[in-house]
Amino acid sequence: MTENNVFFEFLGNIQYRECLLDEVASMVSRKDKVLDIATGTGYLAKNLITRSKDLFCLDQNIIAINNIHNDGLNGIVGDANNFPFKSNTFNKVLSWSALVHIPLWRNVLEEAFRVTCINGKVAILEPKGAYSIRAFRDFTCSHKPPHFKSIVNEFKNYCDPQVLDRGFATIISGEKKF
């Protein structure tokens, strides 16, 4: 692949990523109390700020949370395997390309459904295929990244999952029923 082809592939993916962001953001309404898991740079949260008046960000990195605060968002330092929130707190629990970087990602989903209200929604976007490997490599993770089919199977423990295949990423969501 030539340098120009790589550049245009990258540019196209940036544009496509913005469309995916809009798709995930469309799941949120003004009345929703929302949690962004492993917020990192706040990419997702910053795009939800106009959609939800009650938005919280969770990340283990204090620098990330300080940056979130500087952007005018609510953030808390915490472990994604043990959320510092009561059960049934949020209407929407979202995650953007985070499970690929968390070794105990099944615990994260368990926690996500725990803090989600009955009839609330958990939705995650995860890169797939070569993009998952790139994201994994770029963050120098030391565990095996989950395959999206494994994530879907884990969702089935909590809900009837909806899977939206979106090219280089998959959006998996489900409504908490119990």
Backbone as numpy.savetxt, mean C-alpha at the origin, in Angstrom:
# Nx Ny Nz CAx CAy CAz Cx Cy Cz
18.21 -3.71 -25.22 17.36 -2.54 -25.22 18.26 -1.30 -25.22
17.99 -0.35 -26.11 18.81 0.85 -26.18 18.47 1.80 -25.04
19.35 2.78 -24.81 19.10 3.77 -23.75 17.80 4.52 -23.99
17.50 4.88 -25.25 16.25 5.57 -25.56 15.04 4.71 -25.22
15.10 3.42 -25.54 13.99 2.53 -25.23 13.78 2.42 -23.72
14.87 2.31 -22.97 14.77 2.23 -21.51 14.15 3.51 -20.98
14.59 4.67 -21.50 14.02 5.95 -21.05 12.53 6.01 -21.32
12.09 5.63 -22.51 10.67 5.72 -22.84 9.85 4.69 -22.06
10.44 3.51 -21.80 9.74 2.53 -20.95 9.55 3.12 -19.56
10.60 3.72 -19.02 10.55 4.32 -17.70 9.52 5.46 -17.67
9.54 6.32 -18.67 8.59 7.43 -18.74 7.16 6.92 -18.82
6.93 5.93 -19.63 5.60 5.34 -19.74 5.14 4.76 -18.41
6.05 4.13 -17.68 5.69 3.56 -16.40 5.37 4.64 -15.37
6.04 5.76 -15.42 5.72 6.87 -14.52 4.30 7.36 -14.80
3.97 7.53 -16.07 2.62 7.97 -16.42 1.60 6.92 -16.00
1.91 5.67 -16.20 1.00 4.60 -15.84 0.85 4.52 -14.32
1.94 4.77 -13.61 1.90 4.76 -12.14 0.94 5.81 -11.62
0.90 6.96 -12.28 -0.04 8.01 -11.87 -1.49 7.56 -12.08
-1.75 6.81 -13.14 -3.09 6.27 -13.37 -3.45 5.26 -12.28
-2.48 4.43 -11.89 -2.71 3.47 -10.81 -2.99 4.20 -9.50
-2.26 5.27 -9.26 -2.46 6.06 -8.06 -3.89 6.60 -8.02
-4.36 7.11 -9.14 -5.74 7.60 -9.22 -6.73 6.48 -8.94
-6.43 5.29 -9.44 -7.33 4.16 -9.24 -7.42 3.78 -7.77
-6.29 3.73 -7.08 -6.29 3.42 -5.65 -6.96 4.56 -4.88
-6.65 5.78 -5.22 -7.24 6.94 -4.53 -8.75 6.99 -4.70
-9.26 6.50 -5.81 -10.70 6.54 -6.05 -11.48 5.67 -5.07
-10.79 4.80 -4.34 -11.45 3.96 -3.34 -11.78 4.73 -2.06
-11.26 5.94 -1.95 -11.39 6.73 -0.72 -12.38 7.87 -0.93
-13.25 8.04 0.08 -14.17 9.18 0.06 -13.86 10.11 1.23
-14.43 11.27 1.21 -14.16 12.31 2.20 -14.47 11.83 3.63
-15.46 10.99 3.78 -15.88 10.55 5.11 -15.02 9.41 5.67
-14.17 8.82 4.85 -13.37 7.67 5.28 -12.25 8.07 6.22
-12.05 7.22 7.23 -10.86 7.30 8.07 -9.88 6.31 7.47
-8.72 6.80 7.03 -7.81 6.03 6.19 -6.45 5.84 6.87
-5.90 4.64 6.71 -4.54 4.34 7.16 -3.71 3.95 5.94
-2.56 4.60 5.79 -1.58 4.26 4.76 -0.45 3.50 5.46
-0.34 2.21 5.16 0.66 1.34 5.80 2.01 1.50 5.10
3.07 1.59 5.91 4.44 1.69 5.39 4.51 2.81 4.36
4.14 3.98 4.79 3.96 5.12 3.90 5.22 5.57 3.18
6.38 5.35 3.78 7.64 5.74 3.11 7.68 7.21 2.80
7.80 7.55 1.54 7.87 8.96 1.12 6.52 9.65 1.19
5.46 8.89 1.42 4.13 9.48 1.46 3.50 9.64 0.10
4.01 8.92 -0.87 3.52 9.05 -2.25 2.01 8.85 -2.33
1.52 7.79 -1.72 0.08 7.54 -1.73 -0.65 8.55 -0.85
-0.18 8.74 0.36 -0.86 9.62 1.31 -1.01 11.05 0.79
0.03 11.55 0.16 -0.03 12.93 -0.37 -1.11 13.07 -1.43
-1.43 11.97 -2.09 -2.47 12.00 -3.11 -3.85 11.68 -2.56
-3.92 11.35 -1.28 -5.20 11.09 -0.63 -5.66 12.27 0.22
-4.78 13.23 0.45 -5.05 14.31 1.39 -6.31 15.10 1.02
-6.61 15.24 -0.25 -7.81 15.97 -0.64 -9.05 15.07 -0.64
-8.84 13.78 -0.52 -9.97 12.83 -0.55 -10.47 12.48 0.84
-9.59 12.44 1.83 -9.98 12.06 3.18 -9.55 13.13 4.16
-10.46 13.50 5.03 -10.12 14.49 6.06 -9.49 13.82 7.28
-9.50 12.49 7.30 -9.02 11.74 8.45 -8.03 10.67 7.98
-6.80 11.09 7.72 -5.78 10.25 7.10 -4.60 10.10 8.04
-4.16 8.84 8.22 -3.02 8.54 9.07 -2.00 7.74 8.27
-0.73 8.00 8.56 0.37 7.28 7.92 1.13 6.51 8.98
1.53 5.30 8.65 2.31 4.46 9.55 3.60 4.06 8.85
4.71 4.23 9.53 5.99 3.79 8.99 6.94 3.55 10.15
7.86 2.61 9.99 8.84 2.33 11.05 9.98 3.35 11.07
10.09 4.14 10.03 11.20 5.08 9.89 10.79 6.45 10.40
11.46 6.92 11.44 11.12 8.21 12.04 11.35 9.37 11.07
12.36 9.24 10.21 12.61 10.30 9.22 11.44 10.40 8.25
10.93 9.27 7.81 9.77 9.27 6.91 8.58 9.94 7.59
8.34 9.61 8.85 7.20 10.20 9.56 7.43 11.69 9.81
8.63 12.10 10.11 8.91 13.54 10.26 8.63 14.28 8.95
9.01 13.68 7.83 8.72 14.28 6.53 7.22 14.36 6.27
6.49 13.33 6.69 5.03 13.32 6.56 4.45 14.48 7.36
4.94 14.67 8.58 4.47 15.78 9.41 4.77 17.12 8.74
5.96 17.24 8.15 6.33 18.47 7.45 5.41 18.76 6.27
4.83 17.69 5.70 3.88 17.85 4.59 2.46 18.09 5.08
2.29 18.20 6.41 0.97 18.49 6.97 0.08 17.28 7.16
0.68 16.09 7.15 -0.09 14.86 7.32 0.12 14.29 8.72
-0.83 13.48 9.17 -0.70 12.78 10.44 0.08 11.49 10.22
1.11 11.31 11.01 1.90 10.10 10.89 2.34 9.60 12.24
2.54 8.30 12.32 2.99 7.70 13.56 4.06 6.66 13.24
5.10 6.66 14.07 6.15 5.65 13.93 5.62 4.36 14.54
5.66 3.31 13.77 5.16 2.04 14.28 5.56 0.88 13.40
5.42 -0.30 13.95 5.77 -1.54 13.28 4.57 -2.03 12.47
4.78 -2.32 11.21 3.70 -2.80 10.35 3.22 -4.19 10.74
3.95 -4.87 11.60 3.52 -6.18 12.09 2.71 -6.09 13.39
2.60 -4.89 13.93 1.87 -4.69 15.18 1.40 -3.24 15.24
0.29 -2.95 14.57 -0.19 -1.57 14.46 -0.56 -1.01 15.82
-0.20 0.25 16.07 -0.55 0.89 17.34 -1.96 1.51 17.31
-2.93 0.76 16.79 -4.31 1.23 16.69 -5.25 0.17 17.22
-6.40 0.61 17.73 -7.43 -0.32 18.20 -8.06 -1.03 17.01
-8.64 -2.17 17.27 -9.38 -2.91 16.23 -10.55 -2.07 15.73
-10.92 -2.29 14.48 -12.09 -1.64 13.87 -12.01 -0.11 13.90
-10.84 0.44 13.59 -10.62 1.89 13.65 -10.80 2.58 12.31
-10.41 1.93 11.21 -10.35 2.60 9.91 -11.37 2.03 8.93
-11.89 2.91 8.06 -12.77 2.47 6.97 -11.96 1.91 5.80
-10.79 2.48 5.58 -9.92 2.05 4.48 -8.49 1.92 5.01
-7.88 0.79 4.69 -6.48 0.56 5.00 -5.80 0.24 3.67
-4.82 1.08 3.32 -4.20 1.00 2.00 -2.69 0.83 2.12
-2.11 0.26 1.10 -0.67 0.10 1.05 -0.22 0.20 -0.40
0.89 0.88 -0.61 1.44 1.09 -1.95 2.84 0.48 -2.00
2.99 -0.65 -2.66 4.28 -1.28 -2.89 5.10 -1.43 -1.60
4.47 -1.99 -0.57 5.15 -2.15 0.71 5.40 -3.60 1.07
4.46 -4.49 0.78 4.61 -5.88 1.22 5.85 -6.54 0.63
6.24 -6.11 -0.55 7.44 -6.66 -1.18 8.68 -6.41 -0.31
8.62 -5.40 0.57 9.77 -5.04 1.39 9.66 -5.51 2.84
8.57 -6.21 3.19 8.35 -6.60 4.58 8.39 -8.13 4.68
9.38 -8.67 5.38 9.51 -10.13 5.46 8.27 -10.83 6.01
7.66 -10.29 7.04 6.48 -10.91 7.66 5.20 -10.27 7.14
5.08 -10.23 5.82 3.96 -9.52 5.18 2.60 -10.10 5.56
2.53 -11.38 5.87 1.24 -11.97 6.28 0.74 -11.33 7.57
1.65 -11.04 8.49 1.28 -10.34 9.73 0.71 -8.96 9.42
1.27 -8.31 8.42 0.81 -6.98 8.04 -0.65 -7.05 7.56
-0.97 -8.05 6.75 -2.36 -8.20 6.30 -3.28 -8.53 7.46
-2.83 -9.37 8.37 -3.65 -9.67 9.55 -3.95 -8.39 10.34
-2.93 -7.58 10.54 -3.10 -6.32 11.24 -4.01 -5.36 10.46
-3.84 -5.33 9.15 -4.66 -4.45 8.31 -6.15 -4.77 8.48
-6.47 -6.06 8.43 -7.88 -6.44 8.60 -8.35 -6.24 10.04
-7.46 -6.39 11.00 -7.84 -6.17 12.40 -8.29 -4.73 12.63
-7.54 -3.78 12.08 -7.86 -2.36 12.34 -8.93 -1.81 11.39
-9.36 -2.61 10.42 -10.40 -2.18 9.48 -11.78 -2.47 10.07
-12.68 -1.51 9.95 -14.06 -1.67 10.41 -14.79 -2.71 9.57
-15.84 -3.29 10.15 -16.71 -4.17 9.38 -17.21 -3.39 8.17
-17.22 -4.00 7.03 -17.58 -3.40 5.74 -16.56 -2.36 5.26
-15.44 -2.24 5.96 -14.35 -1.40 5.48 -13.53 -2.16 4.45
-12.62 -1.47 3.81 -11.86 -2.08 2.72 -10.36 -2.01 2.98
-9.69 -3.12 2.67 -8.22 -3.18 2.65 -7.83 -3.29 1.18
-6.91 -2.46 0.76 -6.45 -2.50 -0.63 -4.95 -2.27 -0.66
-4.27 -3.11 -1.42 -2.83 -2.95 -1.57 -2.48 -2.97 -3.06
-1.44 -2.27 -3.39 -0.88 -2.34 -4.73 0.53 -2.88 -4.59
0.82 -3.91 -5.33 2.16 -4.51 -5.30 2.68 -4.65 -6.73
3.97 -4.35 -6.92 4.57 -4.57 -8.25 4.63 -6.06 -8.51
4.69 -6.44 -9.79 4.77 -7.87 -10.10 5.83 -8.12 -11.16
6.20 -9.36 -11.26 7.18 -9.76 -12.26 8.51 -9.06 -12.08
9.05 -8.58 -13.18 10.36 -7.92 -13.17 10.34 -6.65 -12.32
9.18 -6.00 -12.23 9.09 -4.77 -11.44 9.20 -5.07 -9.96
8.65 -6.19 -9.54 8.79 -6.62 -8.15 10.25 -6.88 -7.83
10.92 -7.55 -8.74 12.34 -7.86 -8.53 13.15 -6.57 -8.47
12.84 -5.61 -9.36 13.56 -4.33 -9.33 13.33 -3.58 -8.03
12.07 -3.50 -7.59 11.77 -2.80 -6.35 12.47 -3.48 -5.18
12.44 -4.79 -5.19 13.08 -5.59 -4.15 14.58 -5.33 -4.12
15.19 -5.35 -5.29 16.64 -5.13 -5.41 17.02 -3.71 -5.02
16.22 -2.73 -5.47 16.54 -1.33 -5.20 16.53 -1.01 -3.71
15.72 -1.74 -2.95 15.67 -1.52 -1.51 16.58 -2.48 -0.76
17.36 -3.26 -1.49 18.29 -4.25 -0.94 17.65 -5.07 0.18
16.49 -5.61 -0.09 15.81 -6.46 0.88 16.55 -7.79 1.02
16.43 -8.38 2.19 17.16 -9.63 2.44 16.21 -10.82 2.64
15.00 -10.70 2.16 14.04 -11.80 2.27 13.47 -12.08 0.88
12.69 -13.12 0.78 12.07 -13.45 -0.50 10.80 -12.62 -0.68
10.67 -11.91 -1.81 9.46 -11.10 -2.01 8.24 -12.00 -2.22
7.08 -11.59 -1.72 5.88 -12.41 -1.94 5.40 -12.31 -3.39
4.87 -13.39 -3.87 4.24 -13.39 -5.19 2.80 -12.95 -4.99
2.26 -12.20 -5.94 0.91 -11.66 -5.74 -0.13 -12.76 -5.55
0.09 -13.96 -6.09 -0.86 -15.06 -5.87 -0.87 -15.48 -4.41
0.29 -15.42 -3.76 0.36 -15.71 -2.32 -0.40 -14.67 -1.52
-0.29 -13.42 -1.95 -1.00 -12.34 -1.27 -2.51 -12.51 -1.44
-2.94 -12.86 -2.63 -4.37 -13.10 -2.88 -4.87 -14.24 -1.99
-4.10 -15.31 -1.90 -4.50 -16.43 -1.05 -4.61 -16.01 0.41
-3.72 -15.15 0.86 -3.80 -14.65 2.23 -5.03 -13.78 2.42
-5.36 -12.96 1.44 -6.57 -12.14 1.50 -7.81 -13.02 1.69
-7.80 -14.20 1.10 -8.96 -15.10 1.18 -9.26 -15.53 2.60
-8.29 -15.41 3.50 -8.54 -15.71 4.92 -9.46 -14.67 5.56
-9.59 -13.51 4.93 -10.31 -12.40 5.53 -11.51 -11.92 4.71
-11.49 -12.17 3.41 -12.53 -11.59 2.56 -12.53 -12.30 1.21
-13.45 -11.87 0.37 -13.49 -12.31 -1.02 -12.70 -11.28 -1.82
-11.45 -11.57 -2.17 -10.61 -10.54 -2.78 -10.96 -10.22 -4.23
-10.76 -8.97 -4.58 -10.84 -8.53 -5.97 -9.41 -8.29 -6.43
-9.09 -8.80 -7.59 -7.74 -8.66 -8.12 -7.82 -7.90 -9.43
-7.13 -6.78 -9.48 -7.08 -5.97 -10.69 -5.65 -6.01 -11.22
-5.46 -6.71 -12.31 -4.14 -6.80 -12.93 -3.93 -5.54 -13.74
-2.91 -4.79 -13.40 -2.65 -3.51 -14.05 -1.23 -3.46 -14.62
-0.89 -4.43 -15.44 0.42 -4.41 -16.09 1.54 -4.72 -15.13
2.30 -3.70 -14.73 3.45 -3.96 -13.88 3.08 -4.03 -12.41
1.80 -3.85 -12.09 1.36 -3.93 -10.70 0.01 -4.62 -10.61
-0.29 -5.10 -9.43 -1.57 -5.72 -9.15 -2.20 -5.02 -7.96
-3.47 -4.68 -8.07 -4.21 -4.11 -6.96 -5.10 -5.22 -6.40
-4.93 -5.51 -5.14 -5.72 -6.54 -4.46 -6.51 -5.84 -3.36
-7.82 -6.07 -3.34 -8.65 -5.41 -2.34 -9.73 -6.34 -1.87
-10.28 -6.02 -0.72 -11.37 -6.81 -0.18 -12.06 -6.09 0.94
-13.33 -6.40 1.11 -14.15 -5.79 2.15 -14.20 -6.71 3.36
-13.96 -6.14 4.53 -13.99 -6.92 5.76 -15.44 -7.28 6.10
-15.71 -8.55 6.26 -17.08 -9.00 6.51 -17.32 -9.42 7.94
-16.27 -9.67 8.72 -16.47 -10.16 10.09 -15.56 -9.43 11.04
